[in-house]
Amino acid sequence: MKAVTINISLNPELAEFARSDSEAHAFDSMSEYMRDLIRSRRQEQIKRDVAYLEKAITGAPAGDPSDEEMAAIVKTQHHIRAERKRASRA
């Protein structure tokens, strides 16, 4: 897969933290550090989604959902993710 370049701007305090934290954890470059942070965030999202789904399954009726039920499930999950995103920005 071809790599995509993304540039970010940080204030001096965050930039210094990122530099020192990347060095403390022996990353060879800031790119490796950022990739690791993004992967970690992605894994956290997956864990939250799995936990949500496991909780939702408890007591759920047996069998596959209908197309209408599946559409409602997907819509609800999108709404939950949007709410989490808004909450994390606040």
C-alpha positions in Angstrom: 0.0 0.0 0.0 1.3 3.4 -0.9 2.1 5.7 2.0 0.2 9.0 2.3 2.0 12.1 3.8 0.1 14.1 6.4 1.6 17.2 7.9 0.5 18.4 11.4 1.1 21.6 13.3 1.7 21.4 17.0 2.3 24.2 19.6 5.8 24.2 21.1 4.6 22.4 24.3 3.0 19.5 22.4 5.9 19.3 20.0 8.4 19.0 22.8 6.3 16.4 24.5 6.1 14.4 21.3 9.8 14.6 20.8 10.7 13.5 24.3 8.0 10.8 24.4 9.1 9.4 21.1 12.8 9.3 22.3 11.8 7.8 25.6 10.0 4.9 23.8 12.9 4.5 21.3 11.0 5.4 18.1 13.4 5.9 15.2 11.4 8.7 13.8 8.4 11.0 14.5 6.5 9.2 11.8 6.9 5.8 13.6 5.7 7.5 16.8 2.6 9.0 15.1 1.8 5.7 13.4 2.0 3.9 16.8 -0.3 6.5 18.3 -2.8 6.1 15.5 -2.7 2.3 15.7 -3.3 2.5 19.4 -6.3 4.8 19.0 -7.7 2.4 16.4 -7.3 -0.6 18.7 -9.0 1.4 21.5 -11.9 2.1 19.1 -12.2 -1.6 18.2 -12.2 -2.6 21.8 -15.0 -0.1 22.6 -17.0 -1.3 19.6 -16.5 -5.0 20.6 -17.5 -4.3 24.2 -20.6 -2.4 23.0 -21.6 -5.3 20.7 -21.0 -7.9 23.4 -23.2 -5.9 25.8 -25.8 -5.5 23.1 -25.8 -9.2 22.4 -26.7 -10.1 26.0 -30.4 -10.9 26.0 -30.7 -10.4 22.3 -33.2 -12.7 20.4 -31.8 -15.7 18.6 -31.4 -15.6 14.8 -30.3 -13.1 12.3 -31.8 -9.6 12.3 -34.0 -8.5 9.4 -32.7 -6.0 6.9 -34.7 -3.3 8.6 -33.2 -4.2 12.0 -29.7 -4.3 10.6 -30.2 -0.9 9.0 -31.3 0.4 12.4 -28.3 -1.2 14.1 -25.8 0.4 11.7 -27.6 3.8 12.0 -27.3 3.6 15.8 -23.6 2.7 15.7 -22.9 5.6 13.4 -24.8 7.9 15.8 -22.8 6.6 18.8 -19.5 7.1 17.1 -20.5 10.7 16.1 -21.5 11.4 19.7 -18.2 10.1 21.0 -16.3 12.1 18.4 -18.1 15.3 19.5 -17.6 14.5 23.2 -13.8 14.0 22.7 -13.5 17.4 21.0 -15.3 19.2 23.9 
